[in-house]
């Protein structure tokens, strides 16, 4: 299993670089060429969301993108350090993609999460008082990984 970690300043101009790196690593990992445009768009939405959250919450830490390739799937994790208040009565920080709970009840980025969940079959969104994470996965073609 190979892992690539990308950290970038929370500036909109760095989102394009994250999309390009994600697509290149996904292609090498064996993700079907037919879904690479959707992968790029999903990564762009997730990174733009993280940048926006960092900027709106005054977070100076970088946005994290982790690309994980293995024999069966390729995963991308986009993490932010923007705090969200714990939902009242919730036992964990897990939220449905596009739910107002994920944004601490304000729903400001529901559209971006809806786009991501429409593009990616395997997506998980979590958020709590320390930040959030969007985890997306795509199947890979066995034996397609380059060395």
N, C-alpha and C positions, 0 to 999 in steps of 0.2 A: 504494500500500500504506500502510495506516495502522497505527500501533502505539500501544498504551497500556501504560504500565508502572506497576505498583502495588507499592509497598514498604510492608510493615507489620511492626510489632513482633511477635515470636514469642509471641503470646498467643492462646489458643483463641477468645476473643471476636471476634477480627478475621477469622476464617475465614468467617463469615457474610457479612461485607462483601465479601470477595473473591469469593464465590459470586455475590452479587447483581450486582457490577460485571461479572464475566465473562459472566453471562447477558444483561445489557443490551447489552454490546458485541457478543456473538454474534448476538443478535436483529437488531441494526442491520447486521451484516455479511452477513446472509442465511442464517444457519444455520436449518434446518428447525425449526419450532416443536415438532414431535413429539420431537425429541431434546434439547430444552433442559433437561428435568428430569434426564436422564442426564448432560448436560454439567455442570449444577450439582453433582450428586452426585460426579462424577469430580474436579471442581475442589476440592470440599470434602475429599475423601479425600487428594488431593495436598497441599493446604495444611495439613491436620491432620497429615499425616506430616512435612512440613517443620517445622512448629511443634514437634512432639514431638522431632524430631532436634535442633533448636536447643536446646530446654530440656534434653534429656538430655546434650548435649555442652557445655553452658554457653556457647553461641554468642550473643553480644550483637547481631550484625548482623541486619538485617531480612530477612524472607522476601521473595523476589522473585517477582512474577507478571507475565509479559509476554504481552499479547494482541495477536496479529498478524492483521490481516485483509487478504486480497487477493482477486482476482477468482475464484479457484477453491477456496480453502480458508480456514478460520479456525483458527489455531493458538494454543495456550496453553502457555506454558512456566512451570513452577513450580520455582524454584531454591532450594537451601539451601546453607549454608556449613559444614555438619557434616562433619568429616573422616571418611573411611572408609579403613582400611588397604588398600593395594593387594593384591589376591588373589595368592596364590603361583602363579607360572607364567602369569599373565595378561599379555597384551601391551597391552591397553587397559582403560579404565574402563567399557566398555559391559557391561551386564548384562541378562539376561532379566527382564521384569517378574515380580516375585514370587520372584526367585531369592535364595538366601541370600547369594550373592556381592554383591548390591547393598547389603546392610547390613554388609559386612565379615565375613560368615560367621555372624552371629547370627540372622538371619531374623526379627527382631522385628516387622517391618512387612509380612510376606508377605501377610497378609490384605488390607490396604489396597491393595497393588499388584495383587493378584488381582482385587479389585473394579474397580479402574481398567481393567485389561486386559479385563475382561468387559463394561465399558460403552463402551469406546473402541476402534474398529477400528484406528486409526492411532496407536500409542503407542510411545514410546521412553524407556527409563530408562537413565541413565548416572550413574556415581558414581566418585569417586576421592578422593585424599587432600585435595583442596581443597573438596569438597562434591558435591552431586548435582543432577540436573536430570531432570524428567519433562516430556516434550514430547508433547502430544496435538493431534490435528488432526481437523477435521470438514469435510465438503464444504459449499460455499455455493451458493445459487441465483444463477446469473448475472444481473446487472442488479439484484439486490435490495439492494445496498449503498446506504445513504442518504448523502447529501452533507452 
